[in-house]
Amino acid sequence: MQEYSNIILERVGHIAWITLNRPERLNAMNGALLAEFSHALDVLAASNNRVVVIKGAGRSFSAGYDIAADSDEIGYTAERGPVEDRDHLLYNIDLWTKIWRHPQPVIAAVHGVCVAGATQLASMCDITIVTDDATIMASPALPLGGGYISPLWSHLVGPKRAKLMSFDAGRRISGKTAAAWGWATESVPAEEFENHVRETAQSIARTPASLLKVKKEAINRTIELQGLLTYARMGAETDALLHLTPEVVQIQNLIKTHGLKEAIRLFNAGALEFDEAIQ
């Protein structure tokens, strides 16, 4: 199998396992990881594989897009123009759409934390299995954009819950709640998690690949007719717009100057003052 630096790709029988492999950053997704992830999906799409499972190394599934001070995701307002920023965001949406349109069923196996951009990934998977004690956050702990992630929540949990998770930066729900809301397919105790995911993948893999492909297309088509892929891409435009606001620039600069943890602490303490223009 292909060797990667930021992910691990393994195949056992008809099942492929993609492991997000930056455990020292809680598998936060930077440009290098996303590029390798995209390549792995292409490799598997051209194979005789039947099921893909995506999981995270170490303590968590993924902390979302890497927004640490040294990340290539921070500094976009200064270093990218609005069109370039929009296109950068659309690249991520197109990557998650690869999961949606992948010829093989894709399972997200979520433990630990699953934050912001990582919930986009999981939302586009065909099945999402979570641990009861997982921590799911639709938005990052700081208000750095908007309209980019929450649309992919809306079709799963409804607009009111999607708004709650979007408006309240860093709002958390457990794996049990995520399953009850419909964001996750099912929630299982942590001690049963690995075996349950494996058994589910193995059970699905009994069905021939051609049948699985058509079954997936038939169900996806009903959701696409409701506009899923259109409003997913529209979110890149609103996010790029908000990246240009003075408030978001202020938070970005705070992260770069004081680090992510301190920026989150100050925001949670209500210590940040924003000079908001009268609308």
QUIWOHU-V901538 format. One record per residue. RES is the residue in three letters. OMEGA is omega in whole degrees, -180 to 180 (* if undefined). Layout:
res = (RES/RES)
omega = (OMEGA/OMEGA)
This chain:
res = (MET/GLN/GLU/TYR/SER/ASN/ILE/ILE/LEU/GLU/ARG/VAL/GLY/HIS/ILE/ALA/TRP/ILE/THR/LEU/ASN/ARG/PRO/GLU/ARG/LEU/ASN/ALA/MET/ASN/GLY/ALA/LEU/LEU/ALA/GLU/PHE/SER/HIS/ALA/LEU/ASP/VAL/LEU/ALA/ALA/SER/ASN/ASN/ARG/VAL/VAL/VAL/ILE/LYS/GLY/ALA/GLY/ARG/SER/PHE/SER/ALA/GLY/TYR/ASP/ILE/ALA/ALA/ASP/SER/ASP/GLU/ILE/GLY/TYR/THR/ALA/GLU/ARG/GLY/PRO/VAL/GLU/ASP/ARG/ASP/HIS/LEU/LEU/TYR/ASN/ILE/ASP/LEU/TRP/THR/LYS/ILE/TRP/ARG/HIS/PRO/GLN/PRO/VAL/ILE/ALA/ALA/VAL/HIS/GLY/VAL/CYS/VAL/ALA/GLY/ALA/THR/GLN/LEU/ALA/SER/MET/CYS/ASP/ILE/THR/ILE/VAL/THR/ASP/ASP/ALA/THR/ILE/MET/ALA/SER/PRO/ALA/LEU/PRO/LEU/GLY/GLY/GLY/TYR/ILE/SER/PRO/LEU/TRP/SER/HIS/LEU/VAL/GLY/PRO/LYS/ARG/ALA/LYS/LEU/MET/SER/PHE/ASP/ALA/GLY/ARG/ARG/ILE/SER/GLY/LYS/THR/ALA/ALA/ALA/TRP/GLY/TRP/ALA/THR/GLU/SER/VAL/PRO/ALA/GLU/GLU/PHE/GLU/ASN/HIS/VAL/ARG/GLU/THR/ALA/GLN/SER/ILE/ALA/ARG/THR/PRO/ALA/SER/LEU/LEU/LYS/VAL/LYS/LYS/GLU/ALA/ILE/ASN/ARG/THR/ILE/GLU/LEU/GLN/GLY/LEU/LEU/THR/TYR/ALA/ARG/MET/GLY/ALA/GLU/THR/ASP/ALA/LEU/LEU/HIS/LEU/THR/PRO/GLU/VAL/VAL/GLN/ILE/GLN/ASN/LEU/ILE/LYS/THR/HIS/GLY/LEU/LYS/GLU/ALA/ILE/ARG/LEU/PHE/ASN/ALA/GLY/ALA/LEU/GLU/PHE/ASP/GLU/ALA/ILE/GLN)
omega = (179/176/179/179/-173/174/172/177/-180/174/176/-175/-179/-176/175/180/174/180/172/-165/168/-172/179/176/-175/178/174/-170/173/-177/-178/179/-178/179/179/178/178/180/-180/177/179/179/-177/180/-179/-176/176/178/-180/-177/176/175/178/-179/180/177/174/-168/-171/173/177/176/178/178/-178/-179/175/-174/-177/-176/176/176/180/180/-175/-180/-178/-170/178/170/-176/-180/179/179/177/-179/176/179/178/176/179/179/178/177/178/176/174/177/-179/-176/180/-176/-178/175/-178/179/170/178/-168/173/180/-180/173/-167/166/-177/177/176/172/178/-176/-179/-180/177/-178/-180/176/178/-176/170/179/-175/177/177/-176/180/-179/-180/176/-177/177/179/-175/-180/180/177/-176/-175/-172/177/179/172/-171/-176/179/-173/-177/-174/-176/177/177/178/178/-178/-179/-175/-175/-174/179/178/-174/168/179/175/179/179/179/178/180/179/-177/176/176/178/179/180/-178/177/-176/-177/179/-167/-174/179/-179/178/-179/-179/177/179/-180/180/178/-176/174/-178/180/-175/-177/178/178/-179/-178/176/180/-180/-178/-180/-179/-177/-180/180/179/178/177/173/-175/-174/178/-177/173/179/179/180/178/-179/180/179/179/178/-178/178/-179/-177/179/-177/179/176/178/-180/177/-180/177/178/-177/-177/-171/-178/-174/-176/-180/178/178/180/-179/179/-179/179/-178/-175/-179/177/-179/177/-176/178/176/-176/*)
